[in-house]
Amino acid sequence: MKHTSGTLRKLAFTASATLLASPAFAQSSVTLYGAVDDAIVYANNQKGASNVYLRQGNLYASKWGLRGVEDIGGGTTIVFDLQNGFDPNTGALSSSTQIFNRQAYIGAQNPLYGTFTMGRQYTTYYQFVGPLASSNWLTGATGAHPGDIDGLDTTIRINNSLIYNTPNWNGLQAGGMYALGGIAGSTGKGQTISAGVRYATGPVNLAAGYLRMDNAQQTTGFDPASTGSFGTSSLNTGYVSAKALQHIAAAADYTIGSLMMGLTYTNVQYVAGSHSIFRDTAIFNTYAALATYRFSPAFDIAGAFSYTMASQANGITSAARYQQYSLKQAYHLSKRTTLYAVEAYQRANGQTLGAKGAGDIVDATPAVGDSQNSTPSSTNAQFVGMLGIAVLF
């Protein structure tokens, strides 16, 4: 069959138009990532006895996750992150009721308009201040402030949360979070509010953050229906029935060559309410300093000191005091594999409330970092040492 030149031109034009009208498929990717971290641990006193055992997630939390990105054009990308924790010593999930217990969120980001995400997430308070705190540089296991009382490690995660972070304006960035309580007839019950700001320029990093978690108070203690949850230890066991829990933090660090030095201040308040088993708001102030030094690309060390002071309240006249000294040594076999040693010593003095709340005044006991939250010392001192290996993938 023969075609005239005019017919051929029409066919060529139609084909070109069809191709131009076809949608341009956006580029997307899904990445499997994670960490496996395990260590031999020695604790000189866990509820009255020494112990040698294996503990996971010391330098990095053992976890695996799926992280996705899709470019939908105009500089905007859709993002998601699903992250699950596990114990390599037993193969068990970190949470038997949540497959993605660490984070699970979806959202959009644009370099001009910022990032918006929703789901189960870390607080803006942690995202902005946490990277400057000792838990980031020395590990939360032994480097977090006693019992992770101020939530600057990864012990606080928020359900049903919405987060917006601004673009980075010449080193300045801000963000905010709101988590919906979701209780019919009382949407504010169990809500969480958080905000943060940071500024980074050259060798200087500054950050401040705010967090308030409201108790849903449909049951005793800190109701699981609340959007927020936090770690409990011998420091705060008498205050978990709080109406609300408020955190304020400020941190700064400065780098000179291979040396980095940092300071952190936090204020934590357990606000008493009509359903609380204590009557006066309890306050914990923590003052901390840290330093790191990189001898070579393969070897670095870090050290930190923190001093935590509880308020005189609820009949306590000799308020609890906690002093903690932490060290870390890390040898990087490669970009992904690290051999590490961490050590910490904590001493406690004064008194606090026991699990029964008001009237249950007990001697303060130490809980090193957040690795001993469920196993505090039976004396006023505790030492923990770890030798471990961590692999990122």
C-alpha positions as a Python dict, from the first residue, in 0.01 Angstrom:
ca = {
    (1, 'M'): (0, 0, 0),
    (2, 'K'): (131, 341, -103),
    (3, 'H'): (100, 659, 103),
    (4, 'T'): (122, 1008, -33),
    (5, 'S'): (371, 1245, 125),
    (6, 'G'): (81, 1437, 281),
    (7, 'T'): (-51, 1122, 447),
    (8, 'L'): (294, 1039, 583),
    (9, 'R'): (326, 1387, 727),
    (10, 'K'): (-11, 1349, 901),
    (11, 'L'): (90, 1013, 1048),
    (12, 'A'): (420, 1157, 1172),
    (13, 'F'): (241, 1456, 1329),
    (14, 'T'): (-14, 1229, 1501),
    (15, 'A'): (261, 1004, 1641),
    (16, 'S'): (458, 1304, 1771),
    (17, 'A'): (151, 1454, 1934),
    (18, 'T'): (70, 1122, 2100),
    (19, 'L'): (421, 1095, 2244),
    (20, 'L'): (412, 1454, 2370),
    (21, 'A'): (75, 1397, 2534),
    (22, 'S'): (190, 1081, 2714),
    (23, 'P'): (258, 1131, 3087),
    (24, 'A'): (623, 1151, 3197),
    (25, 'F'): (659, 888, 3466),
    (26, 'A'): (826, 1025, 3780),
    (27, 'Q'): (1141, 869, 3916),
    (28, 'S'): (1097, 676, 4240),
    (29, 'S'): (1300, 451, 4466),
    (30, 'V'): (1254, 233, 4773),
    (31, 'T'): (1557, 161, 4994),
    (32, 'L'): (1597, -122, 5242),
    (33, 'Y'): (1820, -4, 5527),
    (34, 'G'): (1899, -78, 5889),
    (35, 'A'): (2152, -170, 6157),
    (36, 'V'): (2258, -472, 6359),
    (37, 'D'): (2424, -386, 6690),
    (38, 'D'): (2516, -616, 6978),
    (39, 'A'): (2746, -600, 7280),
    (40, 'I'): (2871, -792, 7582),
    (41, 'V'): (2766, -589, 7887),
    (42, 'Y'): (2882, -579, 8247),
    (43, 'A'): (2669, -404, 8510),
    (44, 'N'): (2801, -397, 8865),
    (45, 'N'): (2455, -377, 9024),
    (46, 'Q'): (2114, -455, 8876),
    (47, 'K'): (1859, -459, 9159),
    (48, 'G'): (2121, -593, 9395),
    (49, 'A'): (2340, -822, 9182),
    (50, 'S'): (2609, -785, 8917),
    (51, 'N'): (2538, -917, 8567),
    (52, 'V'): (2714, -1008, 8243),
    (53, 'Y'): (2479, -1036, 7945),
    (54, 'L'): (2424, -953, 7577),
    (55, 'R'): (2241, -631, 7489),
    (56, 'Q'): (2141, -509, 7144),
    (57, 'G'): (2110, -154, 7014),
    (58, 'N'): (2382, 28, 7204),
    (59, 'L'): (2572, 234, 6947),
    (60, 'Y'): (2281, 216, 6702),
    (61, 'A'): (1938, 65, 6758),
    (62, 'S'): (1908, -269, 6579),
    (63, 'K'): (1642, -211, 6316),
    (64, 'W'): (1539, -247, 5954),
    (65, 'G'): (1332, -11, 5748),
    (66, 'L'): (1191, 78, 5410),
    (67, 'R'): (1244, 434, 5293),
    (68, 'G'): (1073, 557, 4976),
    (69, 'V'): (1102, 867, 4759),
    (70, 'E'): (901, 961, 4449),
    (71, 'D'): (964, 1275, 4246),
    (72, 'I'): (626, 1410, 4132),
    (73, 'G'): (767, 1717, 3960),
    (74, 'G'): (800, 2085, 4041),
    (75, 'G'): (1068, 2007, 4298),
    (76, 'T'): (820, 1814, 4515),
    (77, 'T'): (885, 1459, 4633),
    (78, 'I'): (662, 1215, 4818),
    (79, 'V'): (844, 1041, 5102),
    (80, 'F'): (771, 758, 5342),
    (81, 'D'): (962, 570, 5610),
    (82, 'L'): (863, 243, 5782),
    (83, 'Q'): (1102, 137, 6060),
    (84, 'N'): (1099, -170, 6283),
    (85, 'G'): (1321, -256, 6579),
    (86, 'F'): (1434, -607, 6669),
    (87, 'D'): (1664, -798, 6905),
    (88, 'P'): (1936, -997, 6722),
    (89, 'N'): (1994, -1207, 7036),
    (90, 'T'): (1645, -1357, 7024),
    (91, 'G'): (1507, -1256, 6684),
    (92, 'A'): (1212, -1093, 6861),
    (93, 'L'): (1040, -772, 6756),
    (94, 'S'): (1106, -478, 6986),
    (95, 'S'): (729, -448, 7021),
    (96, 'S'): (503, -752, 6993),
    (97, 'T'): (206, -536, 6895),
    (98, 'Q'): (369, -307, 6636),
    (99, 'I'): (549, -418, 6323),
    (100, 'F'): (678, -63, 6262),
    (101, 'N'): (724, 42, 6624),
    (102, 'R'): (998, 299, 6569),
    (103, 'Q'): (854, 516, 6292),
    (104, 'A'): (587, 488, 6023),
    (105, 'Y'): (504, 801, 5826),
    (106, 'I'): (429, 947, 5483),
    (107, 'G'): (452, 1302, 5353),
    (108, 'A'): (581, 1550, 5098),
    (109, 'Q'): (885, 1775, 5079),
    (110, 'N'): (985, 2070, 4865),
    (111, 'P'): (1303, 2282, 4894),
    (112, 'L'): (1097, 2603, 4869),
    (113, 'Y'): (803, 2515, 5093),
    (114, 'G'): (943, 2269, 5348),
    (115, 'T'): (843, 1920, 5459),
    (116, 'F'): (510, 1788, 5588),
    (117, 'T'): (473, 1433, 5725),
    (118, 'M'): (210, 1237, 5918),
    (119, 'G'): (208, 910, 6112),
    (120, 'R'): (411, 770, 6403),
    (121, 'Q'): (718, 991, 6440),
    (122, 'Y'): (987, 1131, 6666),
    (123, 'T'): (905, 1470, 6812),
    (124, 'T'): (1024, 1801, 6666),
    (125, 'Y'): (1185, 1857, 7008),
    (126, 'Y'): (1400, 1547, 6957),
    (127, 'Q'): (1468, 1604, 6587),
    (128, 'F'): (1611, 1951, 6651),
    (129, 'V'): (1787, 1917, 6990),
    (130, 'G'): (1870, 1545, 6996),
    (131, 'P'): (2154, 1562, 6741),
    (132, 'L'): (2344, 1801, 6972),
    (133, 'A'): (2298, 1597, 7293),
    (134, 'S'): (2527, 1333, 7444),
    (135, 'S'): (2290, 1047, 7349),
    (136, 'N'): (2375, 1116, 6984),
    (137, 'W'): (2751, 1132, 7033),
    (138, 'L'): (2801, 867, 7304),
    (139, 'T'): (2497, 640, 7247),
    (140, 'G'): (2177, 650, 7449),
    (141, 'A'): (2261, 324, 7626),
    (142, 'T'): (2522, 489, 7850),
    (143, 'G'): (2530, 847, 7722),
    (144, 'A'): (2166, 952, 7759),
    (145, 'H'): (2102, 1165, 8065),
    (146, 'P'): (1996, 949, 8366),
    (147, 'G'): (1697, 733, 8272),
    (148, 'D'): (1668, 944, 7954),
    (149, 'I'): (1463, 1171, 8179),
    (150, 'D'): (1454, 1445, 7914),
    (151, 'G'): (1374, 1227, 7611),
    (152, 'L'): (1680, 1327, 7408),
    (153, 'D'): (1738, 967, 7304),
    (154, 'T'): (1483, 772, 7097),
    (155, 'T'): (1254, 664, 7383),
    (156, 'I'): (971, 905, 7290),
    (157, 'R'): (761, 840, 6979),
    (158, 'I'): (428, 999, 6893),
    (159, 'N'): (125, 839, 6726),
    (160, 'N'): (-120, 1023, 6498),
    (161, 'S'): (124, 1309, 6452),
    (162, 'L'): (150, 1587, 6194),
    (163, 'I'): (491, 1755, 6148),
    (164, 'Y'): (589, 2057, 5940),
    (165, 'N'): (952, 2168, 5906),
    (166, 'T'): (1046, 2485, 5720),
    (167, 'P'): (1314, 2497, 5450),
    (168, 'N'): (1665, 2579, 5563),
    (169, 'W'): (1713, 2958, 5544),
    (170, 'N'): (2089, 3022, 5552),
    (171, 'G'): (2133, 2782, 5843),
    (172, 'L'): (1808, 2866, 6025),
    (173, 'Q'): (1523, 2615, 6040),
    (174, 'A'): (1210, 2572, 6251),
    (175, 'G'): (941, 2308, 6286),
    (176, 'G'): (627, 2208, 6472),
    (177, 'M'): (425, 1898, 6559),
    (178, 'Y'): (68, 1834, 6660),
    (179, 'A'): (-69, 1487, 6740),
    (180, 'L'): (-444, 1434, 6747),
    (181, 'G'): (-578, 1264, 7058),
    (182, 'G'): (-865, 1120, 6855),
    (183, 'I'): (-1097, 1070, 7155),
    (184, 'A'): (-1458, 1143, 7057),
    (185, 'G'): (-1604, 1435, 7249),
    (186, 'S'): (-1264, 1546, 7379),
    (187, 'T'): (-1013, 1582, 7098),
    (188, 'G'): (-756, 1749, 7322),
    (189, 'K'): (-723, 1448, 7551),
    (190, 'G'): (-399, 1265, 7490),
    (191, 'Q'): (-271, 1523, 7241),
    (192, 'T'): (98, 1610, 7191),
    (193, 'I'): (246, 1946, 7094),
    (194, 'S'): (610, 2004, 7000),
    (195, 'A'): (823, 2274, 6839),
    (196, 'G'): (1187, 2335, 6764),
    (197, 'V'): (1435, 2576, 6609),
    (198, 'R'): (1800, 2538, 6512),
    (199, 'Y'): (2077, 2745, 6362),
    (200, 'A'): (2395, 2609, 6209),
    (201, 'T'): (2673, 2820, 6066),
    (202, 'G'): (3032, 2707, 6023),
    (203, 'P'): (3157, 2548, 6345),
    (204, 'V'): (2854, 2658, 6555),
    (205, 'N'): (2530, 2464, 6608),
    (206, 'L'): (2246, 2595, 6825),
    (207, 'A'): (1906, 2437, 6895),
    (208, 'A'): (1605, 2470, 7125),
    (209, 'G'): (1293, 2260, 7160),
    (210, 'Y'): (959, 2227, 7338),
    (211, 'L'): (740, 1922, 7399),
    (212, 'R'): (414, 1868, 7585),
    (213, 'M'): (244, 1528, 7605),
    (214, 'D'): (-107, 1525, 7753),
    (215, 'N'): (-238, 1219, 7935),
    (216, 'A'): (-561, 1077, 7791),
    (217, 'Q'): (-641, 974, 8154),
    (218, 'Q'): (-903, 715, 8075),
    (219, 'T'): (-712, 463, 8289),
    (220, 'T'): (-452, 490, 8565),
    (221, 'G'): (-93, 585, 8491),
    (222, 'F'): (-6, 745, 8158),
    (223, 'D'): (-292, 612, 7948),
    (224, 'P'): (-182, 408, 7640),
    (225, 'A'): (-454, 594, 7447),
    (226, 'S'): (-233, 904, 7471),
    (227, 'T'): (-48, 993, 7151),
    (228, 'G'): (283, 1014, 7340),
    (229, 'S'): (477, 755, 7537),
    (230, 'F'): (804, 781, 7726),
    (231, 'G'): (1061, 570, 7909),
    (232, 'T'): (1012, 499, 8279),
    (233, 'S'): (1288, 442, 8531),
    (234, 'S'): (1358, 475, 8903),
    (235, 'L'): (1382, 853, 8843),
    (236, 'N'): (1020, 906, 8734),
    (237, 'T'): (826, 595, 8839),
    (238, 'G'): (633, 796, 9099),
    (239, 'Y'): (518, 1052, 8842),
    (240, 'V'): (387, 849, 8547),
    (241, 'S'): (28, 937, 8640),
    (242, 'A'): (95, 1302, 8549),
    (243, 'K'): (-181, 1503, 8381),
    (244, 'A'): (84, 1622, 8133),
    (245, 'L'): (456, 1595, 8076),
    (246, 'Q'): (648, 1903, 7953),
    (247, 'H'): (1005, 1924, 7816),
    (248, 'I'): (1212, 2233, 7737),
    (249, 'A'): (1569, 2200, 7606),
    (250, 'A'): (1851, 2411, 7466),
    (251, 'A'): (2183, 2288, 7328),
    (252, 'A'): (2492, 2424, 7156),
    (253, 'D'): (2811, 2276, 7018),
    (254, 'Y'): (3130, 2420, 6870),
    (255, 'T'): (3387, 2243, 6651),
    (256, 'I'): (3758, 2327, 6630),
    (257, 'G'): (3935, 2096, 6388),
    (258, 'S'): (3897, 1742, 6523),
    (259, 'L'): (3755, 1858, 6858),
    (260, 'M'): (3384, 1919, 6924),
    (261, 'M'): (3250, 2058, 7254),
    (262, 'G'): (2887, 2091, 7354),
    (263, 'L'): (2652, 2208, 7631),
    (264, 'T'): (2291, 2107, 7699),
    (265, 'Y'): (2023, 2224, 7942),
    (266, 'T'): (1684, 2057, 7990),
    (267, 'N'): (1381, 2120, 8211),
    (268, 'V'): (1123, 1844, 8255),
    (269, 'Q'): (795, 1890, 8443),
    (270, 'Y'): (547, 1622, 8551),
    (271, 'V'): (227, 1822, 8594),
    (272, 'A'): (-8, 1693, 8864),
    (273, 'G'): (-380, 1656, 8788),
    (274, 'S'): (-697, 1528, 8951),
    (275, 'H'): (-616, 1167, 8850),
    (276, 'S'): (-250, 1182, 8953),
    (277, 'I'): (-124, 985, 9253),
    (278, 'F'): (108, 1274, 9345),
    (279, 'R'): (-4, 1628, 9430),
    (280, 'D'): (277, 1870, 9336),
    (281, 'T'): (434, 1924, 8996),
    (282, 'A'): (773, 1751, 8990),
    (283, 'I'): (1062, 1923, 8807),
    (284, 'F'): (1392, 1778, 8683),
    (285, 'N'): (1666, 2015, 8563),
    (286, 'T'): (1968, 1868, 8382),
    (287, 'Y'): (2296, 2045, 8303),
    (288, 'A'): (2535, 1860, 8074),
    (289, 'A'): (2864, 1896, 7886),
    (290, 'L'): (3025, 1674, 7624),
    (291, 'A'): (3334, 1657, 7404),
    (292, 'T'): (3445, 1440, 7114),
    (293, 'Y'): (3783, 1405, 6944),
    (294, 'R'): (3864, 1230, 6615),
    (295, 'F'): (4223, 1105, 6612),
    (296, 'S'): (4185, 967, 6260),
    (297, 'P'): (3906, 871, 6019),
    (298, 'A'): (3911, 528, 6185),
    (299, 'F'): (3928, 618, 6557),
    (300, 'D'): (3739, 865, 6776),
    (301, 'I'): (3653, 907, 7142),
    (302, 'A'): (3384, 1097, 7335),
    (303, 'G'): (3310, 1190, 7694),
    (304, 'A'): (3021, 1354, 7878),
    (305, 'F'): (2908, 1468, 8222),
    (306, 'S'): (2554, 1540, 8334),
    (307, 'Y'): (2402, 1666, 8660),
    (308, 'T'): (2029, 1617, 8716),
    (309, 'M'): (1843, 1793, 8999),
    (310, 'A'): (1488, 1710, 9108),
    (311, 'S'): (1267, 1965, 9284),
    (312, 'Q'): (1158, 1960, 9645),
    (313, 'A'): (792, 1858, 9624),
    (314, 'N'): (540, 1599, 9742),
    (315, 'G'): (684, 1592, 10093),
    (316, 'I'): (1044, 1542, 9979),
    (317, 'T'): (1290, 1771, 10158),
    (318, 'S'): (1613, 1615, 10029),
    (319, 'A'): (1547, 1616, 9654),
    (320, 'A'): (1718, 1362, 9429),
    (321, 'R'): (2048, 1442, 9258),
    (322, 'Y'): (2211, 1234, 8982),
    (323, 'Q'): (2569, 1269, 8854),
    (324, 'Q'): (2672, 1069, 8547),
    (325, 'Y'): (3009, 1028, 8371),
    (326, 'S'): (3011, 861, 8027),
    (327, 'L'): (3287, 757, 7784),
    (328, 'K'): (3295, 606, 7434),
    (329, 'Q'): (3574, 471, 7213),
    (330, 'A'): (3497, 373, 6853),
    (331, 'Y'): (3713, 206, 6588),
    (332, 'H'): (3563, 210, 6240),
    (333, 'L'): (3663, -98, 6041),
    (334, 'S'): (3481, 51, 5741),
    (335, 'K'): (3215, 310, 5664),
    (336, 'R'): (2951, 63, 5783),
    (337, 'T'): (3117, -149, 6055),
    (338, 'T'): (3232, -20, 6395),
    (339, 'L'): (3389, -182, 6699),
    (340, 'Y'): (3308, 12, 7015),
    (341, 'A'): (3350, 30, 7390),
    (342, 'V'): (3134, 243, 7619),
    (343, 'E'): (3149, 297, 7993),
    (344, 'A'): (2939, 499, 8238),
    (345, 'Y'): (2924, 562, 8610),
    (346, 'Q'): (2630, 724, 8786),
    (347, 'R'): (2579, 826, 9145),
    (348, 'A'): (2246, 920, 9305),
    (349, 'N'): (2170, 1107, 9628),
    (350, 'G'): (1857, 1232, 9800),
    (351, 'Q'): (1501, 1105, 9771),
    (352, 'T'): (1222, 1066, 9516),
    (353, 'L'): (877, 909, 9493),
    (354, 'G'): (828, 536, 9454),
    (355, 'A'): (567, 367, 9235),
    (356, 'K'): (288, 430, 9489),
    (357, 'G'): (318, 808, 9445),
    (358, 'A'): (254, 1057, 9726),
    (359, 'G'): (375, 929, 10063),
    (360, 'D'): (597, 663, 9905),
    (361, 'I'): (924, 848, 9959),
    (362, 'V'): (1226, 634, 9870),
    (363, 'D'): (1601, 682, 9832),
    (364, 'A'): (1703, 783, 9481),
    (365, 'T'): (1876, 503, 9289),
    (366, 'P'): (2087, 539, 8973),
    (367, 'A'): (1987, 414, 8627),
    (368, 'V'): (2275, 460, 8380),
    (369, 'G'): (2169, 618, 8049),
    (370, 'D'): (1856, 446, 7923),
    (371, 'S'): (2004, 94, 7924),
    (372, 'Q'): (1920, 34, 8291),
    (373, 'N'): (1570, 183, 8310),
    (374, 'S'): (1422, -146, 8429),
    (375, 'T'): (1732, -253, 8625),
    (376, 'P'): (1844, 31, 8855),
    (377, 'S'): (2111, -24, 9118),
    (378, 'S'): (2008, -119, 9471),
    (379, 'T'): (2279, 116, 9603),
    (380, 'N'): (2348, 481, 9524),
    (381, 'A'): (2605, 397, 9252),
    (382, 'Q'): (2601, 203, 8924),
    (383, 'F'): (2870, 120, 8666),
    (384, 'V'): (2803, -19, 8318),
    (385, 'G'): (3061, -121, 8055),
    (386, 'M'): (3002, -259, 7704),
    (387, 'L'): (3212, -408, 7421),
    (388, 'G'): (3026, -436, 7094),
    (389, 'I'): (3008, -434, 6717),
    (390, 'A'): (2762, -249, 6493),
    (391, 'V'): (2697, -291, 6120),
    (392, 'L'): (2490, -51, 5908),
    (393, 'F'): (2325, -163, 5587),
}
